[in-house]
Amino acid sequence: MTATGYALFDTAIGRCAIAWSERGVVSVQLPEARDAATRARIEKNFPGARETAPPSPVQRALEGIGALLRGERGELDEIALDLSRVPPFHRRVYEAARAIPPGETLTYGELASRIGEPGKARAVGQALGRNPLAIVVPCHRVLAANGRLGGFSANGGVTAKLRLLNIEGALAGEQPALFEGDGALGFDPALAVAHLRAADPELARVVDRVGPFALELKRTSSIFGMLAEAIVYQQLTGKAAATIYARVCALFPRAHRGPTPQQILRASDEKLRGAGLSRAKVLALRDLARKTVDGALPTLAEARDMEDAALVERLTEVRGVGRWTVEMLLIFRLARPDVLPADDYGIRKGFAVAYRRRALPTAKELARLGEKWAPYRTVASWYLWRAAAF
């Protein structure tokens, strides 16, 4: 295919790219590590295409893609595509894939049956593996047999596929509210930001640079799900942890909903270690699963009514679960307003950046200095995480 122009655009998952011809959109590309790599891939695939402002039909496509990646209803059905050089079989597969609603999935075999080609699941998979229109042709909604994740050829691989399914799962309402106020902040973010501005001029400068408070809450359906993910993420960079967590999820059916305690208990050590988990993390996940099955852990609804300190005490009885892990639950799932993970490297680094310090503060020092941010230390923590990337 040829393209006359392309553009990079911001989304909730990073800077994507789109290319178009006179007939319609020819490519949508998920984020690379750097903008230069994104441009290089587009220019390799479409020699002669110029980076320019998108015309109004393409701009509407960008708005729809952006909305979908924020977990909102994005209008993608009306986006004009240029499939003039796509093989006829691939075109039929792409048209059928576009009919899968957000939050729903089909297997390769089911999609093959929908286009009147039962028995051609492998050919469907091969066609989707060459899909140039990520998101718009939602190949991430097509799974392998038994609901397993299957492959994903777009940038980010299976990690990106799992993330997209998680975003759309919340959109489809797969995880209903488990208690009053579930999925919403239990405090006024504008009031919190105003308090931080008045209490700390240095933090006020971070707020000015970062912009509005935009904490993204998780919608895991259980304490087990949230803690299992946190255990995998311990002592790893975000990218490495996301990759390993996606591999763990991919071991089981319905992977985008995360593993269940029963699945973790039935899986062999070899299988779990093969996904990239350390021996210590395998033991921690098994202990978490066993305590969940035995009823030793509170439900999310019960946790909602527990004090922060009581929840920390209760959950740190699980092997491998420390204070930091529970603090992630308090912030990102229960939306507690006054949590400061003082041991967190990213927050300590963000503090050093914001306050122009060469050395990182100790956890004890940060806890003391952060007292002035109460009762909105969660909001301060979020801004310090952002500051660490300056």
C-alpha positions as CSV (number, residue, x, y, z in Angstrom):
1,M,0.0,0.0,0.0
2,T,1.0,3.6,-0.5
3,A,0.5,6.6,1.8
4,T,0.5,10.3,1.1
5,G,0.8,11.4,4.7
6,Y,1.3,10.3,8.3
7,A,1.1,11.8,11.8
8,L,2.0,10.8,15.3
9,F,-0.6,11.3,18.0
10,D,-0.9,11.0,21.7
11,T,-3.1,8.3,23.4
12,A,-3.5,6.8,26.8
13,I,-1.0,4.1,25.9
14,G,1.6,6.3,24.3
15,R,2.4,8.0,20.9
16,C,0.7,6.1,18.1
17,A,1.1,6.7,14.4
18,I,-1.4,6.8,11.5
19,A,-0.8,6.9,7.8
20,W,-3.4,7.6,5.0
21,S,-3.9,7.8,1.3
22,E,-6.5,9.7,-0.7
23,R,-8.8,6.7,-0.2
24,G,-8.6,6.4,3.5
25,V,-6.4,5.2,6.4
26,V,-3.8,2.6,5.4
27,S,-2.0,2.0,8.7
28,V,-2.3,2.5,12.5
29,Q,0.8,1.8,14.5
30,L,1.1,1.2,18.2
31,P,3.8,3.1,20.2
32,E,7.5,2.3,19.8
33,A,10.0,3.1,22.6
34,R,10.8,6.4,20.9
35,D,9.2,8.7,18.4
36,A,12.1,8.3,16.1
37,A,11.6,4.5,15.9
38,T,7.9,5.1,15.2
39,R,8.7,7.5,12.4
40,A,11.4,5.1,11.0
41,R,8.9,2.2,10.8
42,I,6.2,4.3,9.1
43,E,8.7,5.8,6.6
44,K,10.1,2.3,5.8
45,N,6.6,0.9,5.2
46,F,5.5,4.0,3.2
47,P,8.4,5.6,1.4
48,G,7.6,9.1,0.3
49,A,4.8,9.7,2.8
50,R,5.2,13.1,4.5
51,E,4.6,13.9,8.2
52,T,1.8,16.5,8.1
53,A,-1.4,17.6,9.8
54,P,-4.1,15.0,9.2
55,P,-7.1,15.9,7.1
56,S,-10.5,16.1,8.9
57,P,-11.6,12.5,8.2
58,V,-8.3,11.2,9.6
59,Q,-8.6,13.6,12.5
60,R,-12.0,12.1,13.4
61,A,-10.3,8.7,13.3
62,L,-7.7,9.9,15.8
63,E,-10.4,11.1,18.1
64,G,-12.2,7.7,18.0
65,I,-9.0,5.8,18.6
66,G,-8.0,8.1,21.4
67,A,-11.4,7.7,23.1
68,L,-11.3,3.9,22.9
69,L,-7.8,3.8,24.4
70,R,-9.1,6.0,27.3
71,G,-11.8,3.3,28.0
72,E,-14.5,5.4,26.4
73,R,-16.8,4.7,23.4
74,G,-14.8,5.5,20.3
75,E,-16.5,5.7,16.9
76,L,-14.4,3.6,14.7
77,D,-17.0,1.9,12.4
78,E,-17.2,4.9,10.0
79,I,-13.4,5.2,9.5
80,A,-12.7,4.9,5.8
81,L,-9.9,2.4,5.1
82,D,-7.8,1.9,2.1
83,L,-7.6,-1.8,1.6
84,S,-7.0,-1.7,-2.1
85,R,-3.8,-3.8,-1.9
86,V,-4.9,-6.2,0.8
87,P,-5.6,-9.7,-0.4
88,P,-9.3,-10.6,-0.7
89,F,-9.2,-13.2,2.1
90,H,-7.4,-10.8,4.4
91,R,-10.0,-8.2,3.6
92,R,-12.9,-10.5,4.6
93,V,-11.1,-11.3,7.9
94,Y,-10.5,-7.6,8.7
95,E,-14.1,-6.7,8.0
96,A,-15.3,-9.5,10.3
97,A,-12.9,-8.5,13.0
98,R,-14.2,-4.9,12.8
99,A,-17.6,-6.3,13.7
100,I,-16.4,-7.6,17.1
101,P,-17.6,-5.1,19.7
102,P,-15.2,-3.6,22.3
103,G,-15.0,-5.8,25.4
104,E,-16.0,-9.0,23.4
105,T,-13.7,-11.6,21.9
106,L,-13.8,-14.4,19.4
107,T,-11.4,-17.3,18.7
108,Y,-9.6,-17.7,15.4
109,G,-11.9,-20.6,14.6
110,E,-15.0,-18.6,15.4
111,L,-13.9,-15.8,13.1
112,A,-13.2,-18.3,10.4
113,S,-16.7,-19.6,10.7
114,R,-18.2,-16.1,10.5
115,I,-16.6,-15.5,7.1
116,G,-17.8,-18.9,5.9
117,E,-14.4,-20.6,6.0
118,P,-14.7,-23.2,8.9
119,G,-11.4,-25.0,9.4
120,K,-9.3,-22.1,8.3
121,A,-8.4,-20.8,11.8
122,R,-4.7,-20.8,11.0
123,A,-5.2,-18.8,7.8
124,V,-7.3,-16.3,9.9
125,G,-4.4,-16.0,12.3
126,Q,-1.9,-15.4,9.6
127,A,-4.1,-12.7,8.1
128,L,-4.5,-11.0,11.4
129,G,-0.7,-11.3,11.9
130,R,-0.3,-9.0,8.9
131,N,-2.9,-6.6,10.0
132,P,-1.6,-3.0,9.3
133,L,-4.5,-1.3,11.1
134,A,-4.1,-1.9,14.9
135,I,-7.1,-0.8,17.0
136,V,-9.2,0.0,13.9
137,V,-9.1,-3.6,12.8
138,P,-9.1,-5.0,16.4
139,C,-7.1,-8.2,16.0
140,H,-6.5,-8.0,19.8
141,R,-10.1,-9.2,20.2
142,V,-9.3,-12.5,18.5
143,L,-8.0,-15.2,20.8
144,A,-6.6,-18.7,20.4
145,A,-8.6,-21.8,21.3
146,N,-10.0,-22.1,24.8
147,G,-9.8,-18.3,25.3
148,R,-6.0,-18.2,25.5
149,L,-4.3,-14.9,24.4
150,G,-2.6,-16.3,21.2
151,G,-0.1,-14.1,19.3
152,F,-0.1,-10.4,18.6
153,S,2.2,-9.0,15.9
154,A,1.7,-5.3,16.6
155,N,4.3,-3.3,18.6
156,G,4.4,-4.5,22.2
157,G,3.4,-8.1,21.4
158,V,1.2,-10.0,23.9
159,T,1.8,-7.3,26.5
160,A,0.0,-4.8,24.3
161,K,-2.7,-7.2,23.5
162,L,-3.4,-7.8,27.2
163,R,-3.4,-4.1,27.9
164,L,-5.9,-3.4,25.1
165,L,-8.2,-6.2,26.3
166,N,-8.1,-4.8,29.9
167,I,-9.0,-1.3,28.7
168,E,-11.9,-2.6,26.7
169,G,-13.0,-5.0,29.4
170,A,-13.7,-2.1,31.7
171,L,-15.6,-0.4,28.8
172,A,-17.8,-3.4,28.3
173,G,-18.7,-3.6,32.0
174,E,-17.1,-7.0,32.5
175,Q,-16.2,-6.0,36.1
176,P,-19.3,-4.5,37.7
177,A,-19.1,-2.3,40.8
178,L,-18.3,-4.4,43.8
179,F,-19.1,-1.8,46.4
180,E,-20.5,1.7,46.6
181,G,-18.2,4.1,44.8
182,D,-16.2,1.4,43.2
183,G,-14.1,2.7,40.3
184,A,-14.4,6.3,41.4
185,L,-12.2,8.6,43.5
186,G,-13.5,9.0,47.1
187,F,-12.2,12.6,47.2
188,D,-12.3,15.8,45.2
189,P,-9.1,15.9,43.1
190,A,-9.5,19.7,42.5
191,L,-9.6,20.2,46.3
192,A,-6.6,17.9,46.8
193,V,-4.5,19.7,44.2
194,A,-5.4,23.1,45.7
195,H,-4.3,21.9,49.1
196,L,-0.9,20.6,47.7
197,R,-0.3,23.9,45.9
198,A,-0.9,25.9,49.1
199,A,1.2,23.5,51.2
200,D,4.2,23.1,49.0
201,P,5.5,25.6,46.4
202,E,8.0,23.0,44.9
203,L,5.2,20.5,44.4
204,A,3.1,23.3,42.9
205,R,5.7,23.7,40.1
206,V,5.4,19.9,39.4
207,V,1.6,20.3,39.2
208,D,2.0,23.1,36.7
209,R,4.3,21.1,34.5
210,V,2.4,17.8,34.7
211,G,-1.1,19.2,34.4
212,P,-4.4,17.8,35.8
213,F,-4.4,14.9,38.2
214,A,-5.3,11.8,36.2
215,L,-4.9,8.7,38.4
216,E,-5.9,5.6,36.4
217,L,-7.7,3.2,38.7
218,K,-7.6,-0.6,38.1
219,R,-10.8,-2.6,38.0
220,T,-9.5,-6.0,39.2
221,S,-12.4,-8.0,40.5
222,S,-10.6,-9.4,43.6
223,I,-7.9,-8.8,46.2
224,F,-6.2,-11.8,44.7
225,G,-6.0,-10.3,41.2
226,M,-4.5,-7.0,42.4
227,L,-1.9,-8.6,44.7
228,A,-1.0,-11.2,42.1
229,E,-0.1,-8.5,39.6
230,A,1.7,-6.5,42.2
231,I,3.8,-9.5,43.2
232,V,4.9,-10.0,39.6
233,Y,5.8,-6.3,39.4
234,Q,8.0,-6.3,42.5
235,Q,11.7,-5.2,41.9
236,L,11.3,-5.0,38.1
237,T,11.1,-2.1,35.7
238,G,7.5,-1.5,34.5
239,K,8.2,-2.8,31.0
240,A,9.9,-6.0,32.1
241,A,7.1,-6.7,34.7
242,A,4.4,-6.0,32.2
243,T,5.9,-8.5,29.8
244,I,6.2,-11.3,32.4
245,Y,2.7,-10.6,33.8
246,A,1.3,-10.9,30.2
247,R,3.2,-14.2,29.8
248,V,1.7,-15.5,33.1
249,C,-1.8,-14.5,32.0
250,A,-1.3,-16.1,28.6
251,L,-0.8,-19.5,30.3
252,F,-4.5,-19.7,31.1
253,P,-7.9,-19.2,29.4
254,R,-9.6,-15.9,29.7
255,A,-6.2,-14.4,30.2
256,H,-7.2,-10.8,30.0
257,R,-9.1,-11.2,33.2
258,G,-6.0,-12.4,35.0
259,P,-5.3,-15.9,36.5
260,T,-7.5,-17.3,39.2
261,P,-6.3,-18.8,42.5
262,Q,-7.3,-22.2,41.3
263,Q,-5.3,-21.8,38.1
264,I,-2.1,-20.8,40.0
265,L,-2.5,-23.7,42.4
266,R,-2.9,-26.2,39.5
267,A,0.0,-24.9,37.4
268,S,3.3,-26.6,37.7
269,D,6.4,-24.7,38.9
270,E,8.0,-25.4,35.5
271,K,5.1,-23.7,33.7
272,L,5.2,-20.6,36.0
273,R,9.0,-20.3,35.9
274,G,8.9,-20.6,32.2
275,A,6.8,-17.4,32.0
276,G,9.7,-15.6,33.7
277,L,8.7,-15.7,37.4
278,S,11.5,-16.2,40.0
279,R,11.2,-19.1,42.4
280,A,10.4,-16.6,45.2
281,K,7.5,-15.1,43.2
282,V,6.1,-18.6,42.4
283,L,6.0,-19.4,46.1
284,A,4.4,-16.0,46.9
285,L,1.7,-16.5,44.2
286,R,1.0,-20.0,45.5
287,D,0.7,-18.7,49.1
288,L,-1.6,-15.9,48.0
289,A,-3.8,-18.3,46.0
290,R,-4.0,-20.8,48.9
291,K,-5.0,-18.1,51.4
292,T,-7.6,-16.8,49.0
293,V,-9.1,-20.3,48.5
294,D,-9.1,-20.8,52.3
295,G,-11.0,-17.5,52.8
296,A,-8.1,-16.0,54.9
297,L,-8.2,-12.7,52.8
298,P,-10.9,-10.1,52.8
299,T,-13.0,-9.4,49.7
300,L,-12.7,-6.1,48.0
301,A,-16.0,-5.0,49.5
302,E,-14.7,-5.9,53.0
303,A,-11.4,-4.1,52.3
304,R,-13.4,-1.0,51.4
305,D,-14.5,-0.7,55.0
306,M,-11.1,-1.4,56.6
307,E,-8.6,1.2,57.8
308,D,-5.4,1.5,55.8
309,A,-3.2,0.2,58.7
310,A,-5.5,-2.8,59.3
311,L,-5.5,-3.8,55.7
312,V,-1.7,-3.5,55.6
313,E,-1.4,-5.8,58.7
314,R,-3.8,-8.3,57.3
315,L,-2.4,-8.6,53.8
316,T,1.2,-8.6,54.7
317,E,0.6,-12.1,56.2
318,V,0.9,-13.4,52.7
319,R,4.3,-14.5,51.7
320,G,6.1,-12.0,49.5
321,V,3.5,-9.2,50.2
322,G,5.1,-6.2,51.9
323,R,3.8,-2.8,52.8
324,W,4.6,-1.4,49.3
325,T,2.4,-4.1,47.6
326,V,-0.6,-3.3,49.8
327,E,0.0,0.5,49.2
328,M,-0.4,-0.1,45.5
329,L,-3.7,-1.8,46.2
330,L,-4.8,1.1,48.4
331,I,-3.9,3.7,45.7
332,F,-4.7,2.0,42.4
333,R,-7.7,-0.1,43.4
334,L,-9.3,1.4,46.5
335,A,-8.5,5.0,45.6
336,R,-7.5,5.9,49.2
337,P,-6.5,9.6,49.3
338,D,-3.7,9.7,51.8
339,V,-1.1,7.0,51.0
340,L,2.6,7.8,50.6
341,P,4.7,4.7,49.5
342,A,7.9,6.2,51.0
343,D,10.0,3.2,50.0
344,D,9.1,3.5,46.3
345,Y,12.1,4.3,44.1
346,G,10.1,6.3,41.6
347,I,8.6,8.6,44.2
348,R,12.0,9.1,45.9
349,K,13.5,9.9,42.5
350,G,10.6,12.2,41.6
351,F,11.2,14.1,44.9
352,A,14.9,14.5,44.1
353,V,14.0,15.9,40.7
354,A,11.3,18.2,42.0
355,Y,13.4,19.6,44.8
356,R,16.6,19.7,42.7
357,R,18.5,17.3,45.0
358,R,21.4,15.1,43.8
359,A,20.8,12.4,46.3
360,L,17.5,10.5,46.8
361,P,15.8,11.0,50.2
362,T,15.6,8.0,52.5
363,A,12.2,6.5,53.0
364,K,12.1,7.9,56.6
365,E,13.1,11.4,55.4
366,L,10.4,11.3,52.7
367,A,7.8,10.2,55.1
368,R,8.6,13.1,57.4
369,L,8.8,15.7,54.6
370,G,5.5,14.4,53.2
371,E,3.5,15.1,56.3
372,K,2.6,18.5,54.9
373,W,0.8,16.8,52.0
374,A,-1.7,15.1,54.2
375,P,-4.6,14.3,53.8
376,Y,-3.8,14.0,50.1
377,R,-0.5,12.1,50.0
378,T,-1.8,9.8,47.3
379,V,-2.1,12.8,44.9
380,A,1.4,14.0,45.9
381,S,2.7,10.5,45.2
382,W,1.1,10.5,41.7
383,Y,2.8,13.8,40.8
384,L,6.1,12.7,42.1
385,W,5.9,9.6,39.9
386,R,5.3,11.9,37.0
387,A,8.2,14.1,38.1
388,A,10.6,11.2,38.0
389,A,10.2,11.1,34.2
390,F,11.3,14.8,33.7
